[in-house]
Amino acid sequence: MTRPAKKQATNLSIRSDLLRQAKARNINLSRTLEESLETLLKEQDRQTWLEQNRDAMDAANRFVAENGLWSDGLRQF
């Protein structure tokens, strides 16, 4: 089981109007930032993976376009 990372205090600057609205709506800024960062980091990881594997995916797609899939004759739909 993976243990959650230890929380670390940090200083941030945020627009006062956004801070005021968030506080008025009881929005947990720490949780919101963590969730947003997780989403952003996952998307960046996905983009990096796609860039790093683009040549292999292109080669696989070319192979299938030229040769078809091994299961083409087996499909019944």
Backbone hydrogen bonds, N-H to C=O, Kabsch-Sander energy under -0.5 kcal/mol:
donor,donor_aa,acceptor,acceptor_aa,energy
19,L,15,R,-2.3
20,R,16,S,-2.5
21,Q,17,D,-2.0
22,A,18,L,-2.6
23,K,19,L,-2.6
24,A,20,R,-2.2
25,R,21,Q,-1.4
26,N,23,K,-1.5
27,I,22,A,-2.6
29,L,27,I,-0.9
32,T,28,N,-2.5
33,L,29,L,-2.7
34,E,30,S,-2.5
35,E,31,R,-2.7
36,S,32,T,-2.3
37,L,33,L,-2.9
38,E,34,E,-2.6
39,T,35,E,-2.1
40,L,36,S,-2.6
41,L,37,L,-3.0
42,K,38,E,-2.4
43,E,39,T,-2.1
44,Q,40,L,-2.3
45,D,41,L,-2.6
46,R,42,K,-2.4
47,Q,43,E,-2.5
48,T,44,Q,-2.5
49,W,45,D,-2.6
50,L,46,R,-2.5
51,E,47,Q,-2.4
52,Q,48,T,-2.7
53,N,49,W,-1.8
54,R,50,L,-0.7
54,R,51,E,-0.6
57,M,53,N,-2.5
58,D,54,R,-2.8
59,A,55,D,-2.4
60,A,56,A,-2.5
61,N,57,M,-2.6
62,R,58,D,-2.4
63,F,59,A,-2.4
64,V,60,A,-2.3
65,A,61,N,-2.4
66,E,62,R,-2.3
67,N,63,F,-2.9
68,G,64,V,-2.6
72,D,69,L,-1.6
74,L,71,S,-1.6
75,R,71,S,-1.2
